[in-house]
């Protein structure tokens, strides 16, 4: 993992009690980011950002399972659609870690 990919460990939580700014908090009360309302997407963005560590962990756990299943299903035409999705998961993990 590159230096850029070292993030505040999760879980992160969105603070829903401030009206004009939403703060995403990491453990130990460390602010991860603050979002100002500019166009009505602030709350949705805050929820998405607060889910980032959980989404990353889920992709990291799921990718090897999908790779193994794909490997075991070689030649099975029903699995042809899996490879692009596994590649997308790998790319998303690399991007989240600053390796893309």
C-alpha positions as CSV (number, residue, x, y, z in Angstrom):
1,X,0.0,0.0,0.0
2,X,1.4,3.4,-0.9
3,X,1.7,6.2,1.6
4,X,-1.4,7.8,-0.1
5,X,-3.4,4.7,0.7
6,X,-3.0,4.8,4.5
7,X,-6.3,6.0,5.7
8,X,-7.9,6.5,9.0
9,X,-9.1,3.0,10.1
10,X,-12.9,2.4,10.3
11,X,-15.5,2.4,11.3
12,X,-16.4,5.9,10.1
13,X,-19.7,7.5,11.1
14,X,-21.6,10.5,9.7
15,X,-22.6,13.1,12.1
16,X,-26.3,13.8,11.2
17,X,-26.8,16.6,13.8
18,X,-25.2,19.6,12.1
19,X,-27.4,21.3,9.4
20,X,-25.0,23.2,7.1
21,X,-22.0,20.9,7.4
22,X,-21.8,17.1,7.9
23,X,-18.7,15.7,9.5
24,X,-17.5,12.1,9.0
25,X,-15.8,10.8,12.1
26,X,-13.3,8.0,12.5
27,X,-12.7,6.1,15.7
28,X,-11.4,8.1,18.7
29,X,-13.3,11.2,17.5
30,X,-10.9,11.9,14.6
31,X,-12.6,13.9,11.9
32,X,-12.1,12.3,8.5
33,X,-13.8,15.0,6.4
34,X,-16.4,17.8,6.6
35,X,-18.9,18.4,3.8
36,X,-20.7,21.6,3.2
37,X,-24.2,21.5,1.6
38,X,-23.7,22.7,-2.0
39,X,-26.6,21.4,-4.1
40,X,-28.4,18.9,-2.0
41,X,-26.0,16.0,-2.2
42,X,-24.2,16.6,1.1
43,X,-26.0,14.0,3.1
44,X,-25.8,11.3,0.5
45,X,-22.1,12.0,0.0
46,X,-21.5,11.9,3.8
47,X,-23.2,8.5,4.1
48,X,-21.2,7.2,1.1
49,X,-17.9,8.5,2.6
50,X,-18.7,7.1,6.0
51,X,-19.2,3.6,4.4
52,X,-15.9,3.7,2.6
53,X,-13.9,1.5,5.1
54,X,-16.7,-1.1,5.2
55,X,-17.0,-1.1,1.4
56,X,-13.2,-1.6,1.0
57,X,-13.1,-4.4,3.6
58,X,-16.0,-6.1,1.8
59,X,-14.4,-5.9,-1.6
60,X,-11.1,-7.1,-0.2
61,X,-12.8,-10.1,1.4
62,X,-15.0,-10.9,-1.6
63,X,-12.5,-10.6,-4.4
64,X,-10.5,-13.8,-3.5
65,X,-13.7,-15.7,-3.1
66,X,-14.9,-14.7,-6.6
67,X,-11.4,-15.4,-8.1
68,X,-11.5,-18.9,-6.6
69,X,-15.1,-19.5,-7.8
70,X,-14.2,-18.3,-11.3
71,X,-11.1,-20.5,-11.4
72,X,-13.2,-23.5,-10.4
73,X,-15.8,-22.7,-13.0
74,X,-13.4,-22.4,-16.0
75,X,-15.2,-23.3,-19.2
76,X,-18.6,-22.7,-17.6
77,X,-20.4,-20.2,-19.9
78,X,-22.4,-18.9,-17.0
79,X,-19.3,-17.4,-15.4
80,X,-18.2,-15.3,-18.5
81,X,-19.6,-12.1,-16.8
82,X,-17.6,-12.5,-13.6
83,X,-14.1,-11.5,-14.9
84,X,-15.0,-7.9,-15.7
85,X,-16.6,-7.5,-12.2
86,X,-13.6,-9.1,-10.5
87,X,-11.3,-6.7,-12.4
88,X,-13.5,-3.7,-11.4
89,X,-13.3,-4.9,-7.7
90,X,-9.5,-5.1,-8.0
91,X,-9.3,-1.6,-9.5
92,X,-11.6,-0.1,-6.9
93,X,-9.4,-1.6,-4.1
94,X,-6.2,-0.3,-5.8
95,X,-7.8,3.1,-6.2
96,X,-8.9,3.2,-2.5
97,X,-5.4,2.3,-1.4
98,X,-3.7,4.9,-3.7
99,X,-2.2,2.2,-5.9
100,X,-4.1,3.0,-9.1
